[in-house]
Amino acid sequence: MLEAPPIERVQSFVASNIVAGNPQFVAEENGRIVGWCDVTPGSAAVGMAHVGRLGMGVLTGYRGRKVGRRLINATVEKARMLGLEKIELGVFSSNEPAIALYRSLGFQEEGRKKRGRFVDGIYDDVILMALELKRPNPIPDPTPGSGPPPPRREAGYP
Ligand SMILES: CC(C)(COP(=O)(O)OP(=O)(O)OC[C@H]1O[C@@H](n2cnc3c(N)ncnc32)[C@H](O)[C@@H]1OP(=O)(O)O)[C@@H](O)C(=O)NCCC(=O)NCCS
């Protein structure tokens, strides 16, 4: 982000995560929040409640001290406990620390929005990454004639 979101929007986001019981952890020092990580599940109305979107950040002076790793470990673990099947995120291709952290946890690149951001004359790709928490069935290959028909799925399965 180039500027902080309005405090009211942050308060409302944090409160809604608490009410919903979403995975959300903060790092605190002397009453000051110095890092955060949250996973917001998608909407059941569009069949995306099995996937959560991750956001995180650590204040500049606190980076490189394993705060981010502890935050994301706790948040991913809670997402797993709650039954989320997948965690997604978008990260700028120039953000090497974040990409290294996500890769070390098993996040894989699923796509890339080329030149998705333009700031101060510099383009950045947006890398779409995801961590599979649960892979109950192999995803069938949609290519015609590419093997046996996919196994029957139970009613209601996404
Ligand atoms: C990405 C971020 C959350 C990492 O938090 P952090 O507390 O600094 O990270 P940690 O100290 O826990 O390090 C965890 C891993 O991140 C990677 N990492 C951290 N700093 C790094 C750096 N300067 N260069 C390369 N990799 C780095 C390493 O893989 C590290 O693993 P290690 O245990 O082998 O050292 C933090 O840099 C940050 O807030 N960045 C700005 C906001 C942001 O990018 N948020 C994510 C948006 S998608």
The ligand as a Tripos MOL2 file, in Angstrom:
@<TRIPOS>MOLECULE
LIG
   48    50     1     0     0
SMALL
NO_CHARGES

@<TRIPOS>ATOM
      1 C1          6.8700   -9.8740    4.3500 C.3       1 LIG1
      2 C2          6.9430   -9.5670    5.8530 C.3       1 LIG1
      3 C3          5.5580   -9.7150    6.4560 C.3       1 LIG1
      4 C4          7.8970  -10.5990    6.4990 C.3       1 LIG1
      5 O1          7.8780  -10.3870    7.9020 O.3       1 LIG1
      6 P1          9.2160  -10.4590    8.7790 P.3       1 LIG1
      7 O2          8.8380  -10.4410   10.1940 O.co2     1 LIG1
      8 O3         10.1720   -9.4310    8.3110 O.co2     1 LIG1
      9 O4          9.7810  -11.9040    8.3330 O.3       1 LIG1
     10 P2         10.5630  -12.9300    9.2420 P.3       1 LIG1
     11 O5         11.6580  -12.2660    9.9900 O.co2     1 LIG1
     12 O6          9.5890  -13.7220   10.0270 O.co2     1 LIG1
     13 O7         11.2310  -13.8480    8.1280 O.3       1 LIG1
     14 C5         10.4800  -14.8950    7.5440 C.3       1 LIG1
     15 C6         11.0510  -15.2390    6.1930 C.3       1 LIG1
     16 O8         10.8290  -14.1670    5.2790 O.3       1 LIG1
     17 C7         11.9310  -14.1240    4.3500 C.3       1 LIG1
     18 N1         12.5980  -12.8540    4.5100 N.ar      1 LIG1
     19 C8         12.4380  -11.9710    5.5270 C.ar      1 LIG1
     20 N2         13.1890  -10.8670    5.2820 N.ar      1 LIG1
     21 C9         13.8100  -11.0910    4.1120 C.ar      1 LIG1
     22 C10        14.6930  -10.3250    3.3080 C.ar      1 LIG1
     23 N3         15.1020   -9.1070    3.6940 N.pl3     1 LIG1
     24 N4         15.1240  -10.8310    2.1460 N.ar      1 LIG1
     25 C11        14.7090  -12.0620    1.7340 C.ar      1 LIG1
     26 N5         13.8780  -12.8410    2.4510 N.ar      1 LIG1
     27 C12        13.4380  -12.3610    3.6250 C.ar      1 LIG1
     28 C13        12.8390  -15.2540    4.6900 C.3       1 LIG1
     29 O9         12.4140  -16.3780    3.9270 O.3       1 LIG1
     30 C14        12.5350  -15.4700    6.1590 C.3       1 LIG1
     31 O10        12.8030  -16.7830    6.5150 O.3       1 LIG1
     32 P3         13.9980  -17.1980    7.5300 P.3       1 LIG1
     33 O11        13.2650  -17.7580    8.6890 O.co2     1 LIG1
     34 O12        14.7420  -18.1860    6.7580 O.co2     1 LIG1
     35 O13        14.7680  -15.9710    7.8750 O.co2     1 LIG1
     36 C15         7.5050   -8.1420    6.1170 C.3       1 LIG1
     37 O14         8.7140   -7.9970    5.4030 O.3       1 LIG1
     38 C16         6.5550   -7.0000    5.7190 C.2       1 LIG1
     39 O15         5.7030   -6.6010    6.4920 O.2       1 LIG1
     40 N6          6.7050   -6.4780    4.4970 N.am      1 LIG1
     41 C17         5.8650   -5.3400    4.0620 C.3       1 LIG1
     42 C18         4.4130   -5.7010    3.9390 C.3       1 LIG1
     43 C19         4.2380   -6.8590    3.0110 C.2       1 LIG1
     44 O16         4.9890   -7.0540    2.0690 O.2       1 LIG1
     45 N7          3.2090   -7.6740    3.2830 N.am      1 LIG1
     46 C20         2.9000   -8.8130    2.4530 C.3       1 LIG1
     47 C21         2.0990   -8.3660    1.2960 C.3       1 LIG1
     48 S1          1.7290   -9.7070    0.1900 S.3       1 LIG1
@<TRIPOS>BOND
     1     1     2 1
     2     2     3 1
     3     2     4 1
     4     2    36 1
     5     4     5 1
     6     5     6 1
     7     6     7 2
     8     6     8 1
     9     6     9 1
    10     9    10 1
    11    10    11 2
    12    10    12 1
    13    10    13 1
    14    13    14 1
    15    14    15 1
    16    15    16 1
    17    15    30 1
    18    16    17 1
    19    17    18 1
    20    17    28 1
    21    18    19 ar
    22    18    27 ar
    23    19    20 ar
    24    20    21 ar
    25    21    22 ar
    26    21    27 ar
    27    22    23 1
    28    22    24 ar
    29    24    25 ar
    30    25    26 ar
    31    26    27 ar
    32    28    29 1
    33    28    30 1
    34    30    31 1
    35    31    32 1
    36    32    33 2
    37    32    34 1
    38    32    35 1
    39    36    37 1
    40    36    38 1
    41    38    39 2
    42    38    40 1
    43    40    41 1
    44    41    42 1
    45    42    43 1
    46    43    44 2
    47    43    45 1
    48    45    46 1
    49    46    47 1
    50    47    48 1
@<TRIPOS>SUBSTRUCTURE
     1 LIG1         1 GROUP 0 **** ****
